[in-house]
Amino acid sequence: MCHGPGPGTVLGMTDSIVELRDLRAVHGAEPRQVTALAGVSASFRRATFTAVMGPSGSGKSTLLHCAAGLDRPAAGQVIIDGTDLGGLDEEARTRLRRDRVGFVFQAYNLVSSLTAAQNVGLPLRLAGRRPDPAAVAGALDAVGLAGRAGHRPSELSGGEQQRVAVARALLSRPAVVFADEPTGALDTAASRQVLDLLRALVDQHERTVVLVTHDPVAAAHADRVLILNDGRIVDDLAGTTAERIAARTALAEERC
């Protein structure tokens, strides 16, 4: 009998920075248990930008949280940068997320009493490490906020606050950045700035970005669009227009 690599194993290097294998997830308990992911397999290559779309309840946020190691799937494998997360204990998972994963939420999750620079360095401080001031300054400079390091969130626009959140995600030079509806609370101009920033992370800094969004215009910034419905991938599009993405998303909803 053949056996695959054990959980927590460091696997051989591949072109994929994240691999999902037959991922299954459920919410709630019987008899009201809901299947959120029904056997999803996907890979995300280095230096690519993937958007994940689908209607509410399709499983896209669950997929993102499992892929980032924030939630544990009921079954299946999540492999990040060659490491299978399956058997890692919570301390090891936290360490991997801190060192190899960046996450940007729709809510900026900034501490109001801290400056932009302090917010960027906060995750490292919480982990008992002293942030390198030069690295913090570099992360803020990378998102166009070099001159706003001393400003608190109340002194920043919504778009600037989200860029601080992106800088925070970048501080550890992660292998992959996950973004869950990062432009959902922003106006059109601020949304474009954040999306252009995520695009630049791929094109100029060779990061891998996985974005969950309901907006075809946001998804059109990506190289690839995965469309989910009922916990399954129902379409996989190469980079295309917002109009075509919207049409394929509507068609996928009708089919399911």
N, C-alpha and C positions, 0 to 999 in steps of 0.2 A: 504494500500500500504506500502511495506517495503522500508526503505531508508537506504543506506549505511552510513558509517561515513563521516562527512563533511570534506572539504578540510582543511588542516592544523591540523587535529586532531591527537593527540598522541594515537596510537592504542595499543592494548595489545601486549605483548612481544611474539614473535614467534622465531622459529629456523632460520628464514630468516632475514638477515641483510638488504637486498634490495629486494623489490618486484616490478615487472612491470606488470601492468594489462591492457591488450588491448591497448597497446601504439601505437598511430598513430602520424606520423609527415610528413610534406610536405615541399618542398623547392620551392621557386619561386612563381609566381602568374600566374593565368590563362591568356592565354591559354597554357602556357609552364610549368605549375605546375607539379612537380614530386613528387610522393609518396615515401618517404624515409623509413617509417615504416608503415606497413599495418596490425596493430592489433597484436603486439608482447606481449606475456605474458611469464614471466620467473621469477624465484626466485633464489637468491644466498644465500646459507646458511653460517652461521658463520664458520670461520676457514676453508674455502674452496678456491680453486684456479680454476677459470673458464677462458677459452680462448674463444674468439669470432672471428670467421673466416668468410670469404666470399670474392667474387670478388669485385673489385672497383665498387662503386655505389650500393652495396648490403644493405647498411644501418647500417653497424657495428659501424662506428664512430658516427653516429647520435644516435644510441642506447646508446653508452657509454656517450655521452654528455647529453642526456636526463636523463639517470640513475644517473648521478653525479649531476644533478641540474644545469648544465651550460646552457642548453637550455630548453625551455618549449615545451612539445609536443602539437600537435593540439588537442589531446583527449587522455583519459586514465589516469591511476594513476601511480605515482612513490612514493614508500614508502621507506624511509631510516631510519633504526634503530627505527622503530615504528612510524615515523612521515610522514604523507601524505603531499607532497610538493605542492599539487594543489592550495591551497589558500594562501600560504605564500607570503608576499610581498617581494620585492627585498632585503630589509635589513635583513629580517628573513632568506631568502634563503642563503644570503651571510654568515650569522652567522652559519647556519647549515653546509654549505660547509667547513667553516674554522674550525669548531670544530669536525665534524664527518666524513669528506671526505678528502682523499688524492688523488691528481691527478698528474700523471707523463706523460709528453708529449714526443713526438719523439724529438722535439727541446728542448734542456735542459732548455732554458729560464732563464739562469743565468745572473746576472748583472756583466759585465766585470770588473768594478771598485771595486767590493766588494770581500772580501775573501770568502772562502767556508763557514765558520761559519756565516758570515754576510748574505750570500745568504740563508742559512738555516733559519735564524731568520727573514728574510725580510717580509714574509706575516704577521707575528704578528706585526711588526713595522708599516706596512701599515694600520693595523687595530687599531693602537693606543695603542698597548700593548707591554710591554718590555719583550723580550725573556729571559727565564731563562738560563744563561750561562751553567749550569750543564745539562739542558735538550738538549741544542744544542750540547754540547760535547757528550752526550749519543747517540743522533741521528747519529752523524758522526761516532762514535765508532761502532754503529750497522751495518753500511754499510762498515766497514773496512777502514775508513779514519780518524782515530783519530789523526794521525800524519800530516794531510794535512789541518787542520783547517785554518791556516793562508795563504794558497795559493790562488791566484786568478785563475779564469777559464783558462787563457792563460798558466798557469803553470801546468795544469792538463790534462791528456789524455781524450779522448772522453768518455771512460768507467768510468773514475773517475768523470767527470762532470755529467754523468747520475746518478751515485751513490749519488752525492751531491743533485741532484734533488729528488731522492728517500728519502734521509734524510730529506729534506725540507717537503716532503709529510707526513713524519712520525712524525714530531715535535708535532703535536696536539694529537697524539695517536688516529688516526681516526678509526672509525668502519670498514671502507672499503677503499681500495686503488684501484683506476682506473688507468690503464696504456694504453695509446694509442700509439701503435707501438714504445715502448721505446727502442727497439734494432735496429730499422730500419736504423740508421746511424752508427752503430757500427760494428767492425770486429768480427770474430767468437769468439775469446777469450774473448773480452769485453762483447759480447752478453751473453755468458755463465755465466759470473760473475753476470751480472744484473739479469738474469733469476734464477740463484741459490739464489740470494738475495731475489727475490720475493717469491720463493718457501720457503725459510727460514722464511719469515714473516708469512706464513701460519702455517708451522710445529712447529716453535719454539715460535712464538709470538701470535698465534691464530688470526691473521688478516684475513679478507676476501679480496681476490685479484680478480679483473676482468680485463683481458688483451685482447686488440684488437691486432691482428697480422695477417699477411699474410703468416707467416712462419710456416710450420708444425713442424719443430724442436722445435721452441719456444712453440707452442701449446702443444707439448708432455710433457712439464713440468707441465701441469695443470691436475686437477682431472677430468675435464669435458670440452668438447668442443662443443660449439654451432655454427652451420653453418647457415649463413644467405644467402638468395638470394632474390632479388626483395622485400626487406623489410619484409621478413617473415623468421621465423626459419624453416629450412627444414631438419635439422638433429640435434640430441642431443646425443653425444657420451660420455661414461664413459672413464676414463683415458686409453690411448692407445698409440700406436707407431706413430712416424712421418709418416711412410709409409702408415699406415691405414688411418690416418687423411688426407694425401694428396689424397689417392684414393677416400675417401668419399667426399672430397671437390670437386674433379673433377666430380664425379658422380652427385653431387647436381647441379653443373653448367649445366651439360648435360640435366638433368631432367627439368630444368627451362629455 
